[in-house]
Amino acid sequence: MTRTPDLSTAVWRKSSYSEGGANDCVEVADGYPGIVPVRDSKAPEGGVLVFGASSWSAFAQGVKESA
């Protein structure tokens, strides 16, 4: 059974892959080995997606390659 990590003390930062504009910011939290928590900066109280680190790396690489 997979457990949701406690993110109550997470320190969020805007992803370097976010364009940095006011309307399209993705935030990630560091310090969680093996996972990458991700949220929408416009709705910080909303849901959080948690990706496996290797899945997030593959996604980020795909974004780089398509840019």
Summary of the structure (lengths in Angstrom):
residues: 67
radius of gyration: 12.2
end to end distance: 36.9
largest distance: 37.6
contacts: 136
relative contact order: 0.19
helix: 21%
strand: 25%
